[in-house]
Each structure stands twice: as structure tokens, then as C-alpha cells.
Amino acid sequence: MAGRQAGSPAFGGYRSISVDGIRYSAHRLAWLHVHGEHPAGEIDHVNGDRSDDRIANLRPCSRRENAWNTRGRSASGFKGVYRAENCTPKWHAKISVKGETLHLGSFDTKEEAAAAYDAAARRHHGEFARTNDGQ
């Protein structure tokens, strides 16, 4: 219907649209409409909002790059920051690079550990870095 958003909410916060009885992800159809071809790999939502299918918010990526642009789920409240299980009062930072976990050090505060993660994310993940400071 004119003036209404196409499709419906789908699993994981995405939107889907049915065409001839087949369900497609809205962001993949947006890419097809603008670029004239289906995306070869994955499509990343730059701002992390899976329902924001504006073409300016979409970019082609690999599975690894797409994973880099995820929000943290750590109990510390910061991506890449954790407390070691040995009850140390220190906060630790780590990041995954090419399938390897890099330990970035231990810090007195979780904010210092988050800053170390953010610097490493920018260095290793470039434009796909999802940092704690939102930049």
C-alpha cells in the first residue's frame, strides 16, 4: 500500500517481504532494487539497526566483517571487556582478529579496558569496528 513500509517484522529484528510467495529479507531486496543485482555475500547494517533498510545504511561485507559490527553482550556493559574468573579486581580486554583471540591487557577500570578494546577494534576492523564509544 502506498505510503506504508513494505513487509513485516521477521526473526532477529529484520524485515521480510514476500514476492510471489517467497520470503526475502527487505535489506537484500533494497540492494537488488538500487544496484540491479543480488548481493554476492552478506549485507551489513552500518548503524546496527536490522530494521533500518535505507540504502545509505547498507554495505556489502563478509561474514567476519558483519560479526565485527555487532553490539557487545558482556556483563561489564562494554564490548570486549570482562573480569577474569580468578576473582582478580582487574578488568581485562580482548578482541578476536582472524579467528584468534588477542588479549589486550588488564586495567584498573572497565572504562580503561573498553578504551583499549576500542583502539584495537579501529586498528583491526576498520570501518566495520563497533566500538564502546559509538565512533
C-alpha positions in Angstrom: 0.0 0.0 0.0 1.3 3.4 -0.9 2.9 5.3 1.9 3.4 2.2 4.1 6.5 0.3 4.8 6.6 -3.0 2.9 6.9 -6.4 4.5 6.6 -7.4 8.1 8.9 -7.9 11.1 10.9 -11.1 10.9 13.3 -13.1 13.1 16.2 -11.2 14.7 14.9 -7.7 14.1 15.0 -7.9 10.3 12.1 -7.2 7.9 10.9 -9.6 5.3 8.9 -9.1 2.1 7.0 -11.9 0.2 7.3 -11.8 -3.6 5.3 -14.5 -5.5 5.0 -16.5 -2.2 8.7 -16.4 -1.5 10.0 -14.5 1.6 13.1 -12.3 1.1 15.0 -10.1 3.5 14.0 -6.5 2.9 17.6 -5.3 3.0 18.6 -7.7 0.2 15.6 -6.6 -1.9 16.6 -2.9 -1.3 20.1 -3.7 -2.5 18.7 -5.5 -5.6 16.4 -2.6 -6.4 19.2 0.0 -6.2 22.2 -1.9 -7.6 20.3 -4.2 -10.1 21.8 -7.4 -8.7 21.5 -9.6 -5.7 24.4 -9.1 -3.2 27.1 -11.7 -3.6 27.7 -12.1 0.1 26.2 -10.6 3.3 24.8 -7.1 3.7 25.8 -5.2 6.9 23.5 -2.6 8.5 26.1 0.1 9.2 24.3 1.5 12.3 23.5 -1.9 13.7 19.7 -1.5 13.4 18.5 -4.5 11.5 15.2 -2.9 10.6 16.8 0.2 9.0 16.9 -0.8 5.4 17.8 2.6 3.9 20.4 2.0 1.1 22.7 4.5 2.9 22.7 2.2 5.9 23.6 -1.0 3.8 27.0 -2.2 2.7 28.4 -5.4 1.3 30.6 -7.4 3.7 32.0 -10.8 4.6 30.5 -12.8 7.4 33.5 -11.8 9.6 33.1 -8.1 8.9 29.4 -8.4 9.7 30.2 -10.0 13.0 32.6 -7.2 13.9 29.8 -4.7 13.6 27.8 -6.3 16.5 27.0 -4.8 19.9 28.7 -6.3 22.9 26.9 -8.6 25.3 29.4 -8.6 28.1 28.3 -8.4 31.7 30.6 -5.4 32.1 28.4 -3.4 29.8 31.3 -3.0 27.4 32.1 -5.0 24.3 35.4 -6.9 24.7 35.6 -6.3 28.5 35.4 -8.9 31.2 36.6 -9.9 34.7 38.7 -13.0 34.9 37.2 -15.9 36.7 40.1 -16.0 39.3 38.4 -13.1 41.2 41.1 -10.6 40.2 40.0 -7.0 40.8 41.3 -6.1 37.3 39.3 -5.7 34.1 40.6 -7.4 31.0 40.1 -6.5 27.3 40.2 -8.9 24.4 39.3 -8.9 20.7 39.0 -11.5 18.0 41.2 -11.0 14.9 41.2 -13.5 12.1 39.8 -16.2 14.4 42.4 -15.6 17.1 41.7 -14.0 20.5 44.1 -11.2 21.3 44.4 -10.3 25.0 44.8 -6.5 25.2 45.8 -6.3 28.8 44.4 -5.8 32.3 43.2 -2.5 33.6 42.1 -0.9 36.9 38.7 0.2 35.4 36.3 -1.2 32.9 36.4 2.1 31.1 40.1 1.8 30.6 39.7 -1.7 29.3 36.9 -0.5 26.9 39.2 2.2 25.6 41.8 -0.4 24.8 39.2 -2.6 23.0 38.0 0.4 21.0 41.5 1.3 19.8 42.2 -2.3 18.8 38.8 -2.6 17.1 39.5 0.5 15.0 43.0 -0.8 14.1 41.9 -4.3 13.2 38.3 -3.9 12.0 38.5 -0.5 10.3 35.1 0.8 9.1 33.3 -2.3 10.5 34.5 -1.6 14.1 31.7 -1.4 16.6 33.2 0.5 19.5 32.0 1.2 23.0 32.2 4.9 22.5 30.0 4.7 19.4 32.5 6.1 17.0 
